[in-house]
Amino acid sequence: MATRFNAPHWRHDAYTLRKLASAIVDCIGRTQTSGILLKNTTVVDLGCGEAPYKSLLTGQGAHYIGCDIEPGETVDQIIDADGTTALPERSVQCVTSFQVLEHVWDLDRYLGECRRLLAEDGLLILSTHGNWLYHPHPTDFRRWTLDGLQRELTSRGFSVIETWPIVGPLAWTTQFRTLAYHHVLKKLGPVGKLLSGILCLGMYLRMTLEDKLTPQTLIQKNAAVYLILAQPQKI
């Protein structure tokens, strides 16, 4: 879904989506300097949904494999009931997981499959929520502190290389109110949608200012979303 990658500024969650997309672009640039996500490399998007970031991942010629629990236009491989795929062990150079982990109950199985698929010098790109509203798909289990999320990964065989905290506490409280206003206004038909767009645009500008005013040290530990670049631990 292209709008998740380049959300219009009047969309109700545009600020968070655009900040996440910017961080993903930065992270992908980092992986490409390591020779990953280039031609003749393979990336598996584990829980791909509508594959909103496929164009970013394949921009330098990488081969993309979208995996999900249900068939779809963007799905190349079905994730089995046991949480695994039919892909060979250590067969890919990059695994991505965008806004999936909070919906996964069995973290051992899911992160274990990420680890199984990755080559020894491969990279994991993962994003999930620090603070956010309940959003079932089909359900919603967890939120993380940065320390907790890093521990989830290191305890399951990964070493964290870099983290990107996305949307600080001043801005995400405004984001939550924006979501609530949009939910109410959209029930009012075309006029409500117009009012929502105007309101959301104003809130976008407010969130931009709020993040600029918030110390980075505060955002680091209290973000709405965390993006992490990690690699398999050396045995």
Secondary structure, 3 states (H helix, E strand, C coil): CHHHHCCCCCCCCHHHHHHHHHHHHHHHHHHHHCCCCCCCCEEEEECCCCCCCHHHHCCCCCEEEEEECCCCCCCCEECCCCCCCCCCCCCEEEEEEECCHHHCCCHHHHHHHHHHHEEEEEEEEEEEECCCCCCCCCCCCCCCCHHHHHHHHHCCCEEEEEEEEECCHHHHHHHHHHHHHHHHHHHHHHHHHHHHHHHHHHHHHHHHHHHHHCCHHHHHHCCCEEEEEEEECCC
